[in-house]
């Protein structure tokens, strides 16, 4: 059966190449915007952490230690960096594959696109899990509130 799969091939026609070229333009746009927002996220994190530290009053605080603000924004930037990088790689490799009609570049491009979707799927699963845990904690804490 495996030998049979090796002899089968998919041919990409001119229409499909045009679609891939259009997709690569949009993914490049999204990746560039993503890198810009990534830079803004880092700048906002630095500014927010600096202002919280500089204008710290002696008695009242935000409840969050100021150095933790830097760390939160840094972690968000690192998490956000990878999907943007995968889209950028997909776009660059697809552009090269469309220009040269190279199968290896197209293979690498789809590998980057697969990595993007796997990464985003894992992030979504983690986010949904955190929401479920937060709902369970909020629901169980209601039992301890008196007077309801």
PyMOL commands that place a pseudoatom at each C-alpha (Angstrom):
pseudoatom trace, name=CA, resn=UNK, resi=1, chain=A, elem=C, hetatm=0, pos=[0.000, 0.000, 0.000]
pseudoatom trace, name=CA, resn=UNK, resi=2, chain=A, elem=C, hetatm=0, pos=[2.846, 2.400, 0.849]
pseudoatom trace, name=CA, resn=UNK, resi=3, chain=A, elem=C, hetatm=0, pos=[4.515, 1.772, -2.514]
pseudoatom trace, name=CA, resn=UNK, resi=4, chain=A, elem=C, hetatm=0, pos=[1.231, 2.670, -4.179]
pseudoatom trace, name=CA, resn=UNK, resi=5, chain=A, elem=C, hetatm=0, pos=[1.125, 6.001, -2.330]
pseudoatom trace, name=CA, resn=UNK, resi=6, chain=A, elem=C, hetatm=0, pos=[4.662, 6.866, -3.447]
pseudoatom trace, name=CA, resn=UNK, resi=7, chain=A, elem=C, hetatm=0, pos=[3.709, 6.569, -7.107]
pseudoatom trace, name=CA, resn=UNK, resi=8, chain=A, elem=C, hetatm=0, pos=[0.671, 8.825, -6.719]
pseudoatom trace, name=CA, resn=UNK, resi=9, chain=A, elem=C, hetatm=0, pos=[1.263, 12.530, -7.150]
pseudoatom trace, name=CA, resn=UNK, resi=10, chain=A, elem=C, hetatm=0, pos=[-0.751, 15.692, -6.947]
pseudoatom trace, name=CA, resn=UNK, resi=11, chain=A, elem=C, hetatm=0, pos=[-0.204, 18.184, -9.696]
pseudoatom trace, name=CA, resn=UNK, resi=12, chain=A, elem=C, hetatm=0, pos=[-0.686, 21.852, -9.011]
pseudoatom trace, name=CA, resn=UNK, resi=13, chain=A, elem=C, hetatm=0, pos=[-2.179, 23.780, -11.882]
pseudoatom trace, name=CA, resn=UNK, resi=14, chain=A, elem=C, hetatm=0, pos=[-1.938, 27.436, -12.746]
pseudoatom trace, name=CA, resn=UNK, resi=15, chain=A, elem=C, hetatm=0, pos=[-5.155, 28.306, -10.900]
pseudoatom trace, name=CA, resn=UNK, resi=16, chain=A, elem=C, hetatm=0, pos=[-3.904, 26.657, -7.718]
pseudoatom trace, name=CA, resn=UNK, resi=17, chain=A, elem=C, hetatm=0, pos=[-0.564, 28.466, -8.041]
pseudoatom trace, name=CA, resn=UNK, resi=18, chain=A, elem=C, hetatm=0, pos=[-2.459, 31.758, -8.333]
pseudoatom trace, name=CA, resn=UNK, resi=19, chain=A, elem=C, hetatm=0, pos=[-4.445, 30.881, -5.206]
pseudoatom trace, name=CA, resn=UNK, resi=20, chain=A, elem=C, hetatm=0, pos=[-1.244, 30.009, -3.353]
pseudoatom trace, name=CA, resn=UNK, resi=21, chain=A, elem=C, hetatm=0, pos=[0.301, 33.290, -4.468]
pseudoatom trace, name=CA, resn=UNK, resi=22, chain=A, elem=C, hetatm=0, pos=[-2.723, 35.220, -3.183]
pseudoatom trace, name=CA, resn=UNK, resi=23, chain=A, elem=C, hetatm=0, pos=[-2.669, 33.301, 0.108]
pseudoatom trace, name=CA, resn=UNK, resi=24, chain=A, elem=C, hetatm=0, pos=[1.026, 34.021, 0.548]
pseudoatom trace, name=CA, resn=UNK, resi=25, chain=A, elem=C, hetatm=0, pos=[0.453, 37.755, 0.064]
pseudoatom trace, name=CA, resn=UNK, resi=26, chain=A, elem=C, hetatm=0, pos=[-2.214, 37.780, 2.776]
pseudoatom trace, name=CA, resn=UNK, resi=27, chain=A, elem=C, hetatm=0, pos=[-0.154, 35.671, 5.174]
pseudoatom trace, name=CA, resn=UNK, resi=28, chain=A, elem=C, hetatm=0, pos=[2.781, 38.040, 4.648]
pseudoatom trace, name=CA, resn=UNK, resi=29, chain=A, elem=C, hetatm=0, pos=[0.516, 40.993, 5.444]
pseudoatom trace, name=CA, resn=UNK, resi=30, chain=A, elem=C, hetatm=0, pos=[-0.765, 39.260, 8.588]
pseudoatom trace, name=CA, resn=UNK, resi=31, chain=A, elem=C, hetatm=0, pos=[2.785, 38.328, 9.621]
pseudoatom trace, name=CA, resn=UNK, resi=32, chain=A, elem=C, hetatm=0, pos=[4.092, 41.883, 9.158]
pseudoatom trace, name=CA, resn=UNK, resi=33, chain=A, elem=C, hetatm=0, pos=[1.163, 43.303, 11.144]
pseudoatom trace, name=CA, resn=UNK, resi=34, chain=A, elem=C, hetatm=0, pos=[1.829, 40.618, 13.758]
pseudoatom trace, name=CA, resn=UNK, resi=35, chain=A, elem=C, hetatm=0, pos=[5.478, 41.650, 14.056]
pseudoatom trace, name=CA, resn=UNK, resi=36, chain=A, elem=C, hetatm=0, pos=[4.421, 45.296, 14.400]
pseudoatom trace, name=CA, resn=UNK, resi=37, chain=A, elem=C, hetatm=0, pos=[1.954, 44.422, 17.173]
pseudoatom trace, name=CA, resn=UNK, resi=38, chain=A, elem=C, hetatm=0, pos=[4.618, 42.259, 18.790]
pseudoatom trace, name=CA, resn=UNK, resi=39, chain=A, elem=C, hetatm=0, pos=[6.910, 45.280, 18.931]
pseudoatom trace, name=CA, resn=UNK, resi=40, chain=A, elem=C, hetatm=0, pos=[4.100, 47.417, 20.315]
pseudoatom trace, name=CA, resn=UNK, resi=41, chain=A, elem=C, hetatm=0, pos=[3.362, 44.762, 22.938]
pseudoatom trace, name=CA, resn=UNK, resi=42, chain=A, elem=C, hetatm=0, pos=[6.973, 44.843, 24.101]
pseudoatom trace, name=CA, resn=UNK, resi=43, chain=A, elem=C, hetatm=0, pos=[7.044, 48.652, 24.175]
pseudoatom trace, name=CA, resn=UNK, resi=44, chain=A, elem=C, hetatm=0, pos=[3.762, 48.804, 26.113]
pseudoatom trace, name=CA, resn=UNK, resi=45, chain=A, elem=C, hetatm=0, pos=[5.103, 46.221, 28.570]
pseudoatom trace, name=CA, resn=UNK, resi=46, chain=A, elem=C, hetatm=0, pos=[8.265, 48.214, 29.164]
pseudoatom trace, name=CA, resn=UNK, resi=47, chain=A, elem=C, hetatm=0, pos=[6.374, 51.498, 29.510]
pseudoatom trace, name=CA, resn=UNK, resi=48, chain=A, elem=C, hetatm=0, pos=[3.698, 50.024, 31.795]
pseudoatom trace, name=CA, resn=UNK, resi=49, chain=A, elem=C, hetatm=0, pos=[6.272, 48.363, 34.036]
pseudoatom trace, name=CA, resn=UNK, resi=50, chain=A, elem=C, hetatm=0, pos=[8.372, 51.516, 34.187]
pseudoatom trace, name=CA, resn=UNK, resi=51, chain=A, elem=C, hetatm=0, pos=[5.412, 53.761, 35.015]
pseudoatom trace, name=CA, resn=UNK, resi=52, chain=A, elem=C, hetatm=0, pos=[4.158, 51.391, 37.688]
pseudoatom trace, name=CA, resn=UNK, resi=53, chain=A, elem=C, hetatm=0, pos=[7.597, 51.377, 39.257]
pseudoatom trace, name=CA, resn=UNK, resi=54, chain=A, elem=C, hetatm=0, pos=[8.231, 55.113, 38.882]
pseudoatom trace, name=CA, resn=UNK, resi=55, chain=A, elem=C, hetatm=0, pos=[4.860, 56.282, 40.177]
pseudoatom trace, name=CA, resn=UNK, resi=56, chain=A, elem=C, hetatm=0, pos=[4.542, 53.723, 42.927]
pseudoatom trace, name=CA, resn=UNK, resi=57, chain=A, elem=C, hetatm=0, pos=[2.947, 55.127, 46.036]
pseudoatom trace, name=CA, resn=UNK, resi=58, chain=A, elem=C, hetatm=0, pos=[3.957, 53.850, 49.436]
pseudoatom trace, name=CA, resn=UNK, resi=59, chain=A, elem=C, hetatm=0, pos=[0.634, 52.479, 50.627]
pseudoatom trace, name=CA, resn=UNK, resi=60, chain=A, elem=C, hetatm=0, pos=[-1.562, 51.656, 47.667]
pseudoatom trace, name=CA, resn=UNK, resi=61, chain=A, elem=C, hetatm=0, pos=[-0.625, 49.368, 44.848]
pseudoatom trace, name=CA, resn=UNK, resi=62, chain=A, elem=C, hetatm=0, pos=[-2.127, 47.532, 41.955]
pseudoatom trace, name=CA, resn=UNK, resi=63, chain=A, elem=C, hetatm=0, pos=[-1.916, 44.204, 43.714]
pseudoatom trace, name=CA, resn=UNK, resi=64, chain=A, elem=C, hetatm=0, pos=[0.567, 43.017, 41.084]
pseudoatom trace, name=CA, resn=UNK, resi=65, chain=A, elem=C, hetatm=0, pos=[4.285, 43.396, 41.785]
pseudoatom trace, name=CA, resn=UNK, resi=66, chain=A, elem=C, hetatm=0, pos=[5.793, 45.770, 39.232]
pseudoatom trace, name=CA, resn=UNK, resi=67, chain=A, elem=C, hetatm=0, pos=[8.510, 43.380, 37.996]
pseudoatom trace, name=CA, resn=UNK, resi=68, chain=A, elem=C, hetatm=0, pos=[5.765, 40.851, 37.288]
pseudoatom trace, name=CA, resn=UNK, resi=69, chain=A, elem=C, hetatm=0, pos=[4.293, 43.254, 34.716]
pseudoatom trace, name=CA, resn=UNK, resi=70, chain=A, elem=C, hetatm=0, pos=[7.521, 43.017, 32.711]
pseudoatom trace, name=CA, resn=UNK, resi=71, chain=A, elem=C, hetatm=0, pos=[7.398, 39.231, 32.935]
pseudoatom trace, name=CA, resn=UNK, resi=72, chain=A, elem=C, hetatm=0, pos=[3.738, 39.011, 31.871]
pseudoatom trace, name=CA, resn=UNK, resi=73, chain=A, elem=C, hetatm=0, pos=[4.323, 41.125, 28.777]
pseudoatom trace, name=CA, resn=UNK, resi=74, chain=A, elem=C, hetatm=0, pos=[7.497, 39.201, 27.935]
pseudoatom trace, name=CA, resn=UNK, resi=75, chain=A, elem=C, hetatm=0, pos=[5.670, 35.860, 28.174]
pseudoatom trace, name=CA, resn=UNK, resi=76, chain=A, elem=C, hetatm=0, pos=[2.822, 37.196, 26.018]
pseudoatom trace, name=CA, resn=UNK, resi=77, chain=A, elem=C, hetatm=0, pos=[5.345, 38.411, 23.434]
pseudoatom trace, name=CA, resn=UNK, resi=78, chain=A, elem=C, hetatm=0, pos=[7.113, 35.041, 23.329]
pseudoatom trace, name=CA, resn=UNK, resi=79, chain=A, elem=C, hetatm=0, pos=[3.810, 33.173, 22.976]
pseudoatom trace, name=CA, resn=UNK, resi=80, chain=A, elem=C, hetatm=0, pos=[2.687, 35.572, 20.228]
pseudoatom trace, name=CA, resn=UNK, resi=81, chain=A, elem=C, hetatm=0, pos=[6.023, 35.411, 18.369]
pseudoatom trace, name=CA, resn=UNK, resi=82, chain=A, elem=C, hetatm=0, pos=[5.828, 31.796, 17.207]
pseudoatom trace, name=CA, resn=UNK, resi=83, chain=A, elem=C, hetatm=0, pos=[2.574, 31.871, 15.208]
pseudoatom trace, name=CA, resn=UNK, resi=84, chain=A, elem=C, hetatm=0, pos=[3.680, 35.087, 13.523]
pseudoatom trace, name=CA, resn=UNK, resi=85, chain=A, elem=C, hetatm=0, pos=[7.036, 33.511, 12.657]
pseudoatom trace, name=CA, resn=UNK, resi=86, chain=A, elem=C, hetatm=0, pos=[5.335, 30.398, 11.225]
pseudoatom trace, name=CA, resn=UNK, resi=87, chain=A, elem=C, hetatm=0, pos=[3.085, 32.548, 8.995]
pseudoatom trace, name=CA, resn=UNK, resi=88, chain=A, elem=C, hetatm=0, pos=[6.096, 34.555, 7.847]
pseudoatom trace, name=CA, resn=UNK, resi=89, chain=A, elem=C, hetatm=0, pos=[7.996, 31.354, 6.965]
pseudoatom trace, name=CA, resn=UNK, resi=90, chain=A, elem=C, hetatm=0, pos=[4.986, 29.996, 5.101]
pseudoatom trace, name=CA, resn=UNK, resi=91, chain=A, elem=C, hetatm=0, pos=[4.723, 33.187, 3.073]
pseudoatom trace, name=CA, resn=UNK, resi=92, chain=A, elem=C, hetatm=0, pos=[8.420, 33.349, 2.194]
pseudoatom trace, name=CA, resn=UNK, resi=93, chain=A, elem=C, hetatm=0, pos=[8.674, 29.666, 1.277]
pseudoatom trace, name=CA, resn=UNK, resi=94, chain=A, elem=C, hetatm=0, pos=[5.446, 29.762, -0.748]
pseudoatom trace, name=CA, resn=UNK, resi=95, chain=A, elem=C, hetatm=0, pos=[6.718, 32.773, -2.687]
pseudoatom trace, name=CA, resn=UNK, resi=96, chain=A, elem=C, hetatm=0, pos=[9.901, 30.891, -3.515]
pseudoatom trace, name=CA, resn=UNK, resi=97, chain=A, elem=C, hetatm=0, pos=[7.948, 27.737, -4.447]
pseudoatom trace, name=CA, resn=UNK, resi=98, chain=A, elem=C, hetatm=0, pos=[5.597, 29.656, -6.753]
pseudoatom trace, name=CA, resn=UNK, resi=99, chain=A, elem=C, hetatm=0, pos=[8.492, 31.425, -8.471]
pseudoatom trace, name=CA, resn=UNK, resi=100, chain=A, elem=C, hetatm=0, pos=[10.721, 28.376, -8.921]
pseudoatom trace, name=CA, resn=UNK, resi=101, chain=A, elem=C, hetatm=0, pos=[7.989, 25.700, -9.003]
pseudoatom trace, name=CA, resn=UNK, resi=102, chain=A, elem=C, hetatm=0, pos=[10.031, 23.863, -6.384]
pseudoatom trace, name=CA, resn=UNK, resi=103, chain=A, elem=C, hetatm=0, pos=[8.413, 20.964, -4.564]
pseudoatom trace, name=CA, resn=UNK, resi=104, chain=A, elem=C, hetatm=0, pos=[10.868, 21.098, -1.653]
pseudoatom trace, name=CA, resn=UNK, resi=105, chain=A, elem=C, hetatm=0, pos=[10.063, 24.749, -0.911]
pseudoatom trace, name=CA, resn=UNK, resi=106, chain=A, elem=C, hetatm=0, pos=[6.349, 24.010, -1.088]
pseudoatom trace, name=CA, resn=UNK, resi=107, chain=A, elem=C, hetatm=0, pos=[6.827, 21.066, 1.262]
pseudoatom trace, name=CA, resn=UNK, resi=108, chain=A, elem=C, hetatm=0, pos=[8.654, 23.309, 3.761]
pseudoatom trace, name=CA, resn=UNK, resi=109, chain=A, elem=C, hetatm=0, pos=[5.965, 25.981, 3.371]
pseudoatom trace, name=CA, resn=UNK, resi=110, chain=A, elem=C, hetatm=0, pos=[3.182, 23.558, 4.232]
pseudoatom trace, name=CA, resn=UNK, resi=111, chain=A, elem=C, hetatm=0, pos=[5.259, 22.240, 7.124]
pseudoatom trace, name=CA, resn=UNK, resi=112, chain=A, elem=C, hetatm=0, pos=[5.399, 25.804, 8.505]
pseudoatom trace, name=CA, resn=UNK, resi=113, chain=A, elem=C, hetatm=0, pos=[1.646, 26.202, 7.966]
pseudoatom trace, name=CA, resn=UNK, resi=114, chain=A, elem=C, hetatm=0, pos=[1.020, 22.926, 9.793]
pseudoatom trace, name=CA, resn=UNK, resi=115, chain=A, elem=C, hetatm=0, pos=[3.197, 24.153, 12.684]
pseudoatom trace, name=CA, resn=UNK, resi=116, chain=A, elem=C, hetatm=0, pos=[1.142, 27.357, 12.798]
pseudoatom trace, name=CA, resn=UNK, resi=117, chain=A, elem=C, hetatm=0, pos=[-2.166, 25.504, 13.080]
pseudoatom trace, name=CA, resn=UNK, resi=118, chain=A, elem=C, hetatm=0, pos=[-0.844, 22.983, 15.606]
pseudoatom trace, name=CA, resn=UNK, resi=119, chain=A, elem=C, hetatm=0, pos=[0.534, 25.826, 17.749]
pseudoatom trace, name=CA, resn=UNK, resi=120, chain=A, elem=C, hetatm=0, pos=[-2.705, 27.790, 17.552]
pseudoatom trace, name=CA, resn=UNK, resi=121, chain=A, elem=C, hetatm=0, pos=[-4.721, 24.659, 18.355]
pseudoatom trace, name=CA, resn=UNK, resi=122, chain=A, elem=C, hetatm=0, pos=[-2.646, 24.023, 21.471]
pseudoatom trace, name=CA, resn=UNK, resi=123, chain=A, elem=C, hetatm=0, pos=[-3.026, 27.668, 22.538]
pseudoatom trace, name=CA, resn=UNK, resi=124, chain=A, elem=C, hetatm=0, pos=[-6.805, 27.430, 22.067]
pseudoatom trace, name=CA, resn=UNK, resi=125, chain=A, elem=C, hetatm=0, pos=[-6.965, 24.203, 24.096]
pseudoatom trace, name=CA, resn=UNK, resi=126, chain=A, elem=C, hetatm=0, pos=[-4.922, 25.814, 26.882]
pseudoatom trace, name=CA, resn=UNK, resi=127, chain=A, elem=C, hetatm=0, pos=[-7.128, 28.924, 26.822]
pseudoatom trace, name=CA, resn=UNK, resi=128, chain=A, elem=C, hetatm=0, pos=[-10.349, 26.931, 26.949]
pseudoatom trace, name=CA, resn=UNK, resi=129, chain=A, elem=C, hetatm=0, pos=[-8.959, 24.812, 29.784]
pseudoatom trace, name=CA, resn=UNK, resi=130, chain=A, elem=C, hetatm=0, pos=[-8.105, 27.956, 31.759]
pseudoatom trace, name=CA, resn=UNK, resi=131, chain=A, elem=C, hetatm=0, pos=[-11.637, 29.270, 31.192]
pseudoatom trace, name=CA, resn=UNK, resi=132, chain=A, elem=C, hetatm=0, pos=[-13.146, 26.012, 32.453]
pseudoatom trace, name=CA, resn=UNK, resi=133, chain=A, elem=C, hetatm=0, pos=[-10.907, 26.065, 35.539]
pseudoatom trace, name=CA, resn=UNK, resi=134, chain=A, elem=C, hetatm=0, pos=[-11.808, 29.725, 36.164]
pseudoatom trace, name=CA, resn=UNK, resi=135, chain=A, elem=C, hetatm=0, pos=[-15.521, 28.922, 35.896]
pseudoatom trace, name=CA, resn=UNK, resi=136, chain=A, elem=C, hetatm=0, pos=[-15.170, 26.002, 38.298]
pseudoatom trace, name=CA, resn=UNK, resi=137, chain=A, elem=C, hetatm=0, pos=[-13.255, 28.135, 40.789]
pseudoatom trace, name=CA, resn=UNK, resi=138, chain=A, elem=C, hetatm=0, pos=[-15.757, 30.989, 40.475]
pseudoatom trace, name=CA, resn=UNK, resi=139, chain=A, elem=C, hetatm=0, pos=[-18.680, 28.608, 40.832]
pseudoatom trace, name=CA, resn=UNK, resi=140, chain=A, elem=C, hetatm=0, pos=[-17.237, 26.877, 43.851]
pseudoatom trace, name=CA, resn=UNK, resi=141, chain=A, elem=C, hetatm=0, pos=[-16.391, 30.192, 45.522]
pseudoatom trace, name=CA, resn=UNK, resi=142, chain=A, elem=C, hetatm=0, pos=[-20.032, 31.248, 45.314]
pseudoatom trace, name=CA, resn=UNK, resi=143, chain=A, elem=C, hetatm=0, pos=[-20.817, 28.534, 47.849]
pseudoatom trace, name=CA, resn=UNK, resi=144, chain=A, elem=C, hetatm=0, pos=[-18.703, 30.376, 50.403]
pseudoatom trace, name=CA, resn=UNK, resi=145, chain=A, elem=C, hetatm=0, pos=[-20.464, 33.716, 49.969]
pseudoatom trace, name=CA, resn=UNK, resi=146, chain=A, elem=C, hetatm=0, pos=[-23.085, 34.241, 52.659]
pseudoatom trace, name=CA, resn=UNK, resi=147, chain=A, elem=C, hetatm=0, pos=[-26.295, 36.069, 52.226]
pseudoatom trace, name=CA, resn=UNK, resi=148, chain=A, elem=C, hetatm=0, pos=[-27.273, 34.811, 48.790]
for i in range(1, 148): cmd.bond("trace and resi %d" % i, "trace and resi %d" % (i + 1))
show_as sticks, trace
zoom trace
